[in-house]
Amino acid sequence: MGKVEIIDSDLQQAVQYSKAIQEALRTSYDKSNDLKSYVKSAKWSGSTRGSFEAYLDLITQYHKDMNKIMEKHTKALENLNKYIQNFEETADVRKVRSL
């Protein structure tokens, strides 16, 4: 297994970026749902409408899936930060440092 080095400032920045991306995806998902509602109530017919609704359904599902993924990603980064701090405070680490 290779060496893993985690730089605190980079991890903090990754958490911030992840939260920003998650918020942007949430906003985009909400807007795609609003657009779906508008299109369903619009007076528009024909094959173009059906195609557009199918496309919009795909986009909305994509944003929903990406939102779930980013929630897990953000949580993983936050947990990594928390567990690193907890690890640094364990008795085993203190013993090794006192050698």
N, C-alpha and C positions, 0 to 999 in steps of 0.2 A: 504494500500500500504506500502511496506517495505521501509527501509532507503536505499538510494543510495549514495554511496561514490565514487567519481571519483578522483583518484590520478593522478596528472598532469604528473609525470614522467612515470607512467604506460600507460597513454593515449598516450603520445609521442612515447613510445616504440611500442604500438599497431599500431600506424599510420605507423611507420617505417617497422614493420613486414608485414603489409598489403601491402605496396608499394613493398616490396621485393617479396612477393608471387605473386602479380599482374604482376610484371616484369618477373618472372620465368614462369608463365602461358602464358604470351604473347610470350616469346621465344619458349616455348614448342609448342604452337599453330602454330607459324611460321614454326617450324621444321616439324610438322606433315603435314602441307600443302606442304612443299618442298618434303617430302617423298611421298605424294599422287601424286604429279606431276611426280616424278621419276618413280613410279610404273606404272602410266598410260602410260608412254613412253617406258617402258621396254619391251623387247621381252620375254614374259612369258605368258603361256596360261594354261588352265585347271581349274579345280574346286578350286584348291588351290589359284589361283590368285583371283578368284571371292570372295572366303571366306576372304582372306586377305584384299582385297579392302573394303569389307563390314565392317570388323573389324576396318580398318583405318578410314573409314567414321565415325563410332561411336566415335572413339577416338578424331577425329578432332572436331566433334560436341560437345562432352563433354568439350573439352578445350575452345571452343568458348563460351559455356554457362557459364563455370566457370569464364572465363575472364570477362563477363558482370556482374556476381555476385560480383566478387572482386572489380570491378570499383565502384559499388554501395556501397560496404562495406567500401572501402577506403574513398569515398566521405562522407559517414555517419560519420566516425570517425573524418575526418577533420572538418566537420560542427559542430560536438559535441564540439570539441576543440574551434572553433571560437565562438559558441554560449555561451559557458561557460564564455569565456572572456568578451563577450558583456554583459552577464547577470550580471557579477560582477560590471560592470560600470554603471548599471541603477540607476536612482534616488531612486527607492524603496529600493534597496539593501543599498545604502548610508544612507538612512533614518533609516533603521533597525540597521545598524552598529553604527550609532551615538547615539542610545538609551542608 
